Amino acid sequence: MLMLRPLIVALALLLPVYAASQDTGGHGFKLMSDGFLTLDEGFGPEAHAVAVDAGGDLVVDQPPCTYGTVASGSFDYSLFKYQYSGEGTLYVYAEAAEDIMLLVALGSNGDSWHCDDDALASNRPVVELSLAPGQSREWISVWVGTHDGSTVPATLYVSEVDPRGASSASGGTAPSPAPPAPSAPASGSTASSGDLNVGASPAYGNIDLAEGFTPDPYTLNLTAGGSVEVDHGGCTYGFVASAPDLDLDYTTTGRSTLYVYAEADSDVTLLVNLPDGSWVCDDDGLGGRNPLLAIPNAPSGHYDIWVGTYGDEMQAATLYLSEIAPGGGSGSSSSQILVGADPTYGDVRVRQGSTSGTIEVLAGGSLQPNFGACTYGNVASAPDVNLYYEGDGTSLLGIGAGSAGDVMLLVNLPDGTWVCDDDSGEDRNAIVVVQNAPTGLYNIWVGTYGSEMEEARLLIADQSAVEEARRSRGGKGP
């Protein structure tokens, strides 16, 4: 318990004040916001492209970058680059019809800043990033700005290929042709996880679904598992076949949550390659040993789906695709606690070394949990927050809830187990600490010990983030 105490005490102390202390990190810019993208080394010869709104009302004054105006609320794009070897080089560039600039922060704390105006061509800035040798990952936050406070549409690109051409280091080449138009990553590329082959023909075919599809759910009986051990980004468990089991082409307005889940008599897993090329996975999020992936505001595009097994034996399974949250829970008093329901206060992404910021919630509800040792308190049917956490499995993850009343926490972990707490924090505040926190989906309910609803604050942070926040506030260790 001694190793947990610093995190518990720090979380309890930080709950009332953390929102004011973490907004800007002293730079005027909000680093490490909720949205992010993961790309692996060798993600393809084509640049990854994303449409952004360039510009904003914040005047850049982050030496050596002292020109341009960018958005102050958050970055336009964040990349967590995994698994590069040696000395990695990454190129960030943009184009627009108007005069734009780039501002790039390297490192989770803005360790170095880079900027450019027109090095690639008129209205086309480029920043070349030399990533530290011996590292395996790097945080990169990007703003696309303008020069007069206006906001204009632009396209941002990230590439491992120098857009200026091979001899650009000497500064003597002419600008290259325009970069490719934004598009979803090609499904014909081969993943770098063993024999995992994104572009192979799916074992059970392709399906086209449009928002509002019927029947809902779409179901597919298949054989789960395979000989390929998953090791891709944060997805490092389970066995799948080389080719996807199913390819989904989904057409949507982007307002729906897409639920991908599977059921079997034994422990099965899910692995999905999203339209933007990032990877998501789950083991037991549906409950029992069945996986569930909830993809909020699911974009149109191509989804490669594998149903795997936790062990190396093939298993019969059923895959479901739905826009309706599946029910979850067990026991008479918990039968309406729905693990797969849309969270009342939305989705939050936290990576190792970062925090959620303070989330205001109304704690409590009409349902009494009955999951293992969690048999007290009152919660709502749907989770209050769904946390998507990404770490290396070595960190302590703290989830804290504070209120003037007596609040409690109920959390469904990525492996499907339940944990809860009532008063581990000061003044009847609740703290749940997960040791060696795994990457995955955490469903979080903020409840009350009594039957009354209470205004409450929720904060999620790992140990390194809490310690960094404490140091930035000039505090001493508890």
C-alpha positions in Angstrom: 0.0 0.0 0.0 2.9 2.4 0.6 3.7 2.7 -3.1 0.0 3.7 -3.8 -0.2 6.3 -1.1 1.6 9.2 -3.0 -0.8 8.8 -5.9 -3.9 8.5 -3.7 -2.9 11.6 -1.6 -1.9 13.6 -4.6 -5.2 12.8 -6.5 -7.2 13.7 -3.4 -5.4 17.1 -3.0 -5.5 17.9 -6.7 -9.2 17.2 -7.4 -10.5 20.7 -6.4 -7.7 22.6 -8.1 -6.3 20.6 -11.0 -8.4 22.1 -13.8 -6.9 25.6 -13.2 -3.3 24.3 -13.1 -3.2 22.1 -16.2 -4.8 24.1 -19.0 -1.7 25.6 -20.7 1.4 24.0 -19.2 2.9 27.5 -19.1 3.1 27.8 -22.9 -0.3 29.3 -23.7 -1.0 26.1 -25.6 -3.0 23.1 -24.4 -0.7 20.1 -24.8 -1.8 16.5 -25.0 -5.6 17.0 -25.4 -8.0 14.1 -25.8 -7.8 13.3 -29.5 -4.8 11.6 -30.9 -3.5 9.3 -33.6 -1.1 6.5 -33.5 1.2 5.7 -36.4 3.9 3.0 -36.5 7.2 3.4 -38.3 6.8 2.3 -41.9 3.1 3.4 -42.0 3.4 3.7 -45.7 5.0 5.6 -48.6 2.0 7.9 -48.9 1.6 10.8 -46.4 -1.1 10.5 -43.8 -3.5 13.5 -44.5 -6.2 15.2 -42.4 -8.4 18.2 -43.0 -8.0 21.0 -40.4 -9.1 24.6 -39.8 -6.0 26.6 -39.7 -5.6 29.7 -37.6 -7.0 31.1 -34.4 -6.8 34.0 -31.9 -3.6 33.0 -30.0 -0.5 34.9 -31.1 2.4 32.5 -31.2 5.2 33.5 -28.8 7.1 30.3 -28.1 10.8 30.9 -28.9 12.1 30.4 -31.4 8.6 30.6 -32.9 7.3 34.2 -32.7 4.9 34.6 -35.6 1.5 33.4 -36.6 -1.8 32.9 -34.9 -3.2 29.5 -33.9 -6.1 28.0 -31.9 -5.7 28.3 -28.2 -8.1 25.6 -27.0 -6.1 22.6 -28.3 -3.8 21.4 -31.0 -5.1 20.6 -34.5 -3.5 17.2 -34.6 -1.6 14.9 -32.2 0.5 12.0 -33.1 1.9 9.4 -30.7 4.5 7.7 -32.9 5.3 4.2 -31.8 8.1 1.8 -32.4 10.7 3.6 -34.5 14.2 2.3 -34.4 17.5 4.2 -34.7 17.2 7.8 -35.6 13.7 8.4 -36.8 12.8 11.4 -39.1 9.3 12.6 -39.6 8.0 15.4 -41.9 5.0 17.5 -41.0 3.7 19.8 -43.7 0.5 21.6 -44.8 -1.1 23.4 -47.7 -4.0 25.8 -48.1 -5.2 28.5 -50.6 -4.2 31.2 -48.1 -0.9 32.0 -46.3 -0.5 29.5 -43.4 2.2 28.4 -41.0 3.1 25.4 -38.8 3.8 25.1 -35.1 5.0 21.8 -33.8 5.8 20.8 -30.2 8.0 17.7 -29.7 7.6 15.8 -26.4 4.7 15.5 -24.0 5.8 18.7 -22.1 6.7 20.8 -25.2 10.4 19.9 -24.8 11.3 21.5 -28.2 9.3 23.8 -30.5 9.5 24.0 -34.3 7.8 26.3 -36.9 7.8 27.2 -40.5 6.1 29.5 -43.0 6.8 28.7 -46.6 9.8 26.4 -46.8 8.0 23.8 -49.0 6.4 26.3 -51.4 4.1 29.3 -51.2 1.4 28.6 -48.6 3.0 25.2 -47.9 5.1 25.1 -44.7 7.1 22.0 -43.7 8.8 21.0 -40.4 11.4 18.2 -40.4 11.6 16.4 -37.0 14.6 14.3 -36.0 13.5 11.9 -33.3 15.9 10.9 -30.6 17.9 7.7 -31.2 17.1 4.9 -28.9 13.6 6.0 -28.1 10.6 3.9 -29.0 7.9 6.5 -29.1 7.5 10.3 -29.2 4.6 12.8 -28.6 4.1 15.3 -31.4 1.5 18.1 -31.2 0.7 20.2 -34.3 -1.0 23.5 -34.9 -1.7 24.9 -38.3 -1.8 28.7 -38.1 -2.4 31.8 -40.2 -0.8 35.2 -40.0 -3.7 37.5 -39.3 -6.0 35.8 -36.8 -8.3 34.4 -39.6 -9.4 30.8 -39.9 -9.0 29.0 -43.2 -9.4 25.4 -44.4 -6.2 23.5 -44.8 -4.8 20.0 -45.2 -2.1 18.7 -42.8 0.2 15.9 -43.8 2.5 13.6 -41.8 5.1 11.5 -43.8 8.3 9.6 -43.4 9.3 10.7 -46.9 10.7 14.1 -47.4 8.2 16.1 -49.6 11.1 18.3 -50.9 13.0 15.5 -52.5 16.1 13.6 -51.7 18.5 16.5 -52.0 16.5 18.8 -49.8 19.0 18.8 -46.9 21.2 21.2 -48.9 18.2 23.5 -49.6 18.8 23.3 -53.4 15.8 21.5 -54.8 12.7 22.9 -56.4 9.4 22.3 -54.5 8.0 18.9 -55.1 4.6 18.3 -56.7 1.6 18.8 -54.5 1.2 16.0 -51.9 -1.6 13.5 -52.2 -5.2 14.4 -51.4 -6.5 13.3 -48.0 -7.7 9.8 -47.9 -8.1 6.8 -45.6 -5.0 4.7 -45.4 -5.0 2.1 -48.2 -6.3 -1.2 -47.1 -3.6 -2.9 -49.3 -0.8 -2.1 -46.9 0.7 -4.8 -44.8 0.7 -4.4 -41.0 4.0 -4.7 -39.2 2.8 -7.3 -36.7 4.3 -10.6 -37.7 2.2 -12.0 -40.6 -0.8 -9.7 -40.0 -1.9 -8.6 -43.5 -4.4 -5.8 -43.6 -4.8 -6.0 -47.3 -5.5 -9.7 -47.6 -9.0 -10.9 -48.7 -11.1 -11.3 -45.6 -12.0 -14.8 -44.6 -15.7 -14.1 -44.3 -16.0 -11.4 -47.0 -16.9 -7.7 -47.2 -20.0 -6.0 -45.9 -21.4 -2.6 -46.7 -23.4 -0.9 -44.0 -25.0 2.6 -43.9 -26.0 4.5 -40.8 -29.4 3.2 -39.6 -28.8 -0.2 -41.1 -31.2 -3.1 -40.5 -31.3 -5.7 -39.2 -29.4 -4.3 -36.2 -27.2 -6.0 -35.1 -25.5 -7.5 -38.1 -24.3 -10.9 -37.1 -21.7 -13.3 -38.4 -20.8 -16.8 -37.2 -17.1 -17.5 -37.6 -14.1 -19.3 -36.2 -12.1 -17.0 -34.0 -8.3 -17.1 -33.6 -5.3 -18.0 -35.6 -1.5 -18.4 -35.5 -0.5 -14.7 -35.5 0.2 -13.3 -32.0 -1.0 -9.7 -31.9 1.7 -7.1 -31.2 0.6 -3.8 -32.8 0.8 -0.5 -31.0 -1.2 -0.8 -27.8 -2.7 -4.1 -28.9 -0.4 -6.8 -27.5 -2.6 -9.8 -26.6 -4.5 -12.5 -28.4 -4.1 -14.7 -31.5 -5.7 -13.9 -34.9 -5.5 -15.1 -38.5 -3.2 -13.3 -40.9 -6.1 -12.0 -43.0 -9.0 -10.0 -41.5 -12.1 -12.0 -40.7 -14.4 -9.3 -42.0 -14.0 -6.0 -43.9 -16.6 -3.4 -43.2 -17.3 -0.4 -45.4 -19.4 2.0 -43.3 -21.2 5.1 -44.5 -22.3 7.5 -41.8 -22.8 11.1 -40.8 -20.3 10.7 -38.0 -22.9 11.1 -35.3 -23.4 7.4 -34.4 -21.5 5.1 -32.1 -20.5 1.9 -33.8 -20.4 -1.1 -31.5 -18.3 -4.1 -32.5 -18.5 -7.1 -30.2 -18.3 -10.8 -30.1 -19.6 -13.7 -28.1 -18.2 -17.2 -27.6 -18.1 -20.0 -25.0 -14.4 -19.3 -24.4 -12.2 -16.2 -24.1 -12.2 -14.2 -27.4 -10.7 -10.9 -28.4 -11.3 -8.1 -31.0 -8.7 -6.3 -33.2 -9.9 -3.5 -35.6 -8.0 -1.3 -38.0 -9.9 2.0 -38.2 -10.3 4.1 -41.3 -7.6 6.5 -40.2 -5.1 3.6 -39.9 -5.1 3.5 -36.1 -5.7 0.3 -34.1 -8.1 -0.6 -31.3 -8.7 -3.8 -29.5 -10.5 -5.3 -26.5 -10.6 -8.5 -24.6 -13.5 -8.6 -22.0 -15.3 -5.3 -22.3 -18.7 -6.9 -22.9 -18.5 -8.8 -19.7 -17.4 -12.4 -18.9 -14.8 -13.2 -21.5 -16.4 -11.4 -24.4 -15.0 -8.3 -26.1 -16.7 -5.0 -26.9 -15.4 -2.0 -28.9 -17.5 1.2 -28.8 -16.4 3.7 -31.5 -18.0 7.0 -30.8 -18.7 9.3 -33.8 -17.6 6.5 -36.0 -16.3 7.9 -39.3 -17.2 6.6 -42.8 -14.6 4.4 -44.2 -13.0 1.0 -44.3 -12.7 -1.2 -41.1 -10.6 -4.3 -41.0 -11.9 -6.6 -38.2 -10.3 -9.7 -36.6 -11.9 -11.9 -34.0 -9.2 -13.5 -32.0 -8.7 -15.8 -29.1 -6.8 -15.0 -25.9 -5.1 -18.4 -26.0 -3.8 -20.1 -29.2 -6.7 -22.5 -29.8 -9.4 -21.7 -32.4 -12.9 -21.2 -31.1 -16.4 -20.8 -32.6 -17.7 -17.3 -32.1 -20.3 -14.8 -33.3 -19.4 -11.3 -34.4 -21.9 -8.4 -34.0 -22.0 -4.9 -35.6 -24.5 -2.5 -34.1 -25.5 1.1 -33.6 -27.4 0.1 -30.5 -25.4 -0.4 -27.2 -25.4 -4.1 -26.1 -26.6 -4.7 -22.5 -24.2 -5.9 -19.8 -24.0 -6.8 -16.2 -25.3 -9.6 -14.0 -27.3 -10.1 -10.9 -30.8 -8.8 -10.2 -29.9 -5.4 -8.9 -27.3 -4.8 -11.6 -29.2 -6.1 -14.6 -29.8 -2.6 -15.9 -26.2 -1.4 -15.5 -25.2 -1.3 -19.2 -21.5 -1.6 -19.9 -22.0 -0.9 -23.6 -24.3 2.1 -23.3 -23.2 5.5 -24.5 -21.5 7.3 -21.6 -23.4 10.3 -20.2 -20.4 12.6 -20.2 -18.7 11.2 -23.2 -15.4 9.5 -24.0 -12.0 10.5 -22.6 -8.5 9.5 -23.9 -5.6 9.4 -21.4 -2.2 8.3 -22.2 0.6 7.4 -19.8 2.0 10.7 -18.5 -1.2 12.7 -19.1 -4.5 13.4 -17.4 -8.1 13.9 -18.2 -8.5 17.3 -16.6 -11.5 17.8 -14.3 -14.8 16.4 -15.5 -18.0 17.7 -13.9 -20.6 15.0 -13.4 -23.8 14.5 -11.5 -23.1 11.5 -9.4 -25.6 8.8 -8.4 -28.6 7.0 -9.8 -31.2 4.4 -9.0 -29.3 1.2 -9.4 -27.3 -0.7 -6.8 -24.1 -2.5 -8.1 -23.8 -6.2 -7.5 -20.5 -7.2 -9.0 -18.2 -9.3 -6.9 -17.1 -7.1 -3.9 -18.8 -4.1 -5.4 -22.2 -4.3 -3.6 -22.8 -0.8 -2.3 -23.7 2.7 -3.6 -26.1 3.9 -6.2 -25.2 4.5 -9.9 -26.9 5.3 -13.2 -27.5 2.7 -15.9 -25.0 4.1 -18.4 -21.4 4.8 -17.6 -20.7 8.4 -16.7 -17.4 8.3 -18.7 -15.7 5.8 -21.0 -11.9 6.1 -20.6 -9.6 4.9 -23.4 -6.2 4.5 -21.7 -3.0 3.8 -23.4 0.2 2.9 -21.5 3.0 0.4 -21.4 1.5 -1.7 -18.6 3.9 -0.5 -15.9 2.1 2.7 -14.6 -0.2 3.3 -11.7 -3.5 4.7 -13.0 -5.6 6.8 -10.6 -9.3 7.6 -11.0 -10.6 10.0 -8.4 -14.0 11.5 -7.6 -14.7 14.4 -5.3 -17.8 16.0 -4.0 -19.3 17.8 -1.0 -21.4 14.7 -0.5 -20.4 11.0 -0.1 -19.5 9.7 -3.5 -18.2 6.3 -4.7 -16.6 4.9 -7.9 -17.4 1.8 -9.9 -15.1 0.8 -12.7 -15.2 -2.0 -15.3 -11.6 -2.7 -16.2 -10.4 -3.7 -19.7 -10.3 -7.4 -18.7 -13.9 -7.3 -17.6 -13.3 -7.3 -13.8 -15.0 -4.8 -11.5 -13.3 -2.5 -8.9 -14.9 0.1 -6.7 -14.2 2.5 -3.8 -16.0 4.7 -1.3 -13.7 6.7 0.9 -10.0 6.2 0.1 -9.7 9.9 -0.6 -10.0 12.7 1.9 -13.4 14.0 3.0 -15.4 11.0 1.7 -13.9 11.2 -1.8 -13.3 8.0 -3.8 -10.1 6.8 -5.4 -9.5 3.7 -7.5 -5.9 2.9 -8.3 -5.0 0.3 -11.0 -1.5 -1.1 -10.7 0.3 -1.9 -14.0 -2.7 -0.3 -15.8 -3.3 -2.1 -19.1 -4.2 -0.3 -22.3 -7.9 -0.5 -23.1 -11.4 0.6 -22.3 -12.4 1.5 -18.7 -16.1 2.1 -18.0 -16.5 4.5 -15.1 -19.5 5.3 -12.9 -19.5 8.0 -10.3 -22.1 7.0 -7.7 -23.3 8.1 -4.3 -23.3 6.1 -1.1 -26.8 7.3 -0.3 -29.8 7.8 -2.6 -29.3 11.5 -3.3 -27.7 12.8 -6.5 -24.5 14.9 -5.9 -22.5 17.3 -8.1 -19.0 15.8 -8.4 -15.7 16.1 -10.1 -13.9 13.2 -11.8 -10.1 13.2 -12.5 -8.1 10.5 -14.2 -4.3 10.6 -14.1 -1.3 8.3 -13.9 1.4 8.6 -11.3 3.9 10.4 -13.5 1.3 13.0 -14.6 0.3 13.7 -11.0 3.9 14.1 -9.8 4.6 16.4 -12.7 1.6 18.5 -11.9 2.6 18.7 -8.3 6.1 19.8 -9.2 4.7 22.5 -11.6 2.7 23.9 -8.7 5.8 24.0 -6.5 4.5 21.4 -4.1 6.5 18.9 -2.1 5.9 15.1 -2.1 3.2 13.9 0.2 
